[in-house]
Structures are given as structure tokens and as C-alpha cells.
Amino acid sequence: MAENFAVIRTGGKMYRVAPGQILVVERLEEEGTVIFDQVLMVSEEGVISYATEDKPLSVEVHGRILRQEKDPKIIVFKKKRRKNYRRKKGHRQLVSRVKIESIIKTA
């Protein structure tokens, strides 16, 4: 039994998704249901289809936003030795937690 999955693009990154999967992506401004229409690859019953520049796939991935949150803090530390130069800065990325509900063929 082959599993159905798709490769989508969102936030400048690519993600391999399957129905029922929970995904952490860069902040999406929508609330509730979200549709990912930039599908780069889809696998259905072991048959793999790829998108090209002149022929995009007619597939949509539907998901539901569970919550908006922040990633754990990362520390950005710069130092130049023997120059008494030190800079410490923290960053927390805004992310959305999305549950993938279905992969739907639109045409």
C-alpha cells in the first residue's frame, strides 16, 4: 500500500506533507482553513507526478491552522577577538502550526 503525499512550497521552503500530518511553517496570516496551491510533486497510489514551469499540477493541499506561536529563541552572538567587540542578540521566529487535512485533485 503506497502512501499519498505531496511536496508543497510555502514561506520560501519546500515541505513533504501527507494527510493527518502536523506541520510548522513560517507565519501564515490567514485564520482557520488554508489552501496550499503551489504543489511541486504529488504521489497517489505509487504514481508520482511532477510540476514544471509550463505545466503546474492541478492539485490543492487543504489544511487547518491549529495555532500561531513563536519558535524557541536563538542567540545571535558576534565577536571580534582582541577588539573588545561583542554583540548579543536574540530572535524568535513567528510560526504557524498547520494540520494537513487532504490532498485534492482539482481538474
N, C-alpha and C positions, 0 to 999 in steps of 0.2 A: 504494500500500500504506500503510494507516494504521497508526500505531504504537499499541500498547496501553500505557496509562499510568493512574495513579490519583493522587489527592490525598489524603494521609493527615494526621492530626493526632497529634503526639506531643510531649511536653515543652512544651505551650502554643503550638506553632508548627505551620504547615502546610508540607508538602513535596510536590512533584510527583515521583513515582517511576515508574520503568519497570524491567522485569526486567533484571538484569545490572548495574544502577547501584550505585555505592558511595556511601553517604550518611553524613554526620557529624551526629549528633543528640546532644541532652543525654543524660547518663549513664543507661543502662538497667541495672537491677540483675540482669537475667537473664544466663545464660551459654548459649552455643550458639544454638539456634533461637529466634526471637522472632516473634510474630504481632501485626500491627497490625490491630485490628478497627474503629477509628474511621476509616472511609473516607468522605470527603466527596464525591468525584466519581470516576467511572471512565469510561474511553473504550475501547471494544472495536470494532475494525474501523470506526472513524469514528462510531459511535453513542455519544453522551455521555449518561450518567445521573447525576443529582444526588441527594444525600441531603437530606431535610427533617427537621424536628424530629419530626414524627409518623410518618415513613416512612424509617427508616435503610436504607442499602444492605446487601444480603446478600452482601458481598464481603469477603474477607480478603487481606491482603498478607503473604506469608511472607518472612522474611529470616534471615540468619545473622550473628551478631556476630563480626566479624573480630578486633577488639581494643579494649580500654579504654585511653584515653590522656588527656592534658591538652592543651588548646589552648595556643598561644603566649601569653606573658604580656602583659597590657595594663596600662599605667600609669595610675593614677587620681591626678591632681595637683590640689590645691585651693590657691588663693592669694587673699588679700585684700590689695590694694595699700595701701601706707603703714601697715600694721598689724603688720608682721613676723609674718604668719600664713602658714605653708606646711605642707602635709601631702602626703606622697608615699606611695602605697600601690600594690602590685601585685596582680593577680588572674589566676589560671589556671583556666579553666572545665574541669570534668571532662566528657569526651565519650566516646561510643561510635561506632566505625566499623562500619557495617552494610552488608552486601551484600544487595540485594533479589533474591530468587530467583524468586518467582512471584506472580501476581495470580490468586486462585482465587475463583470464584463458589460460594457455599455453599448456595444454595437455587434 
